[in-house]
């Protein structure tokens, strides 16, 4: 029983870490998308 609790805690920590990574990746995607939008606006101005 004690080992199972420990395994569950380890699994939960892994889920938290994975979720944090997903959040970080999503923030990066948002930043990249904003950069693409800015670049697109700049290109439209040049035409």
Phi, psi and omega in degrees: 000315181296320180296322180295319177300318180296317178296319178296319178297317178297318178297318180296318177299320179295319178297317178299314179298316179296320179295318177300320179295319178298317178298315179298316179298319180295318177300320179295319178297318178298314179298316179297319180296318177299320179295319178297317178299316178297316179298320180296318177299317179298317181294323179294323179294328183285338184281000000 
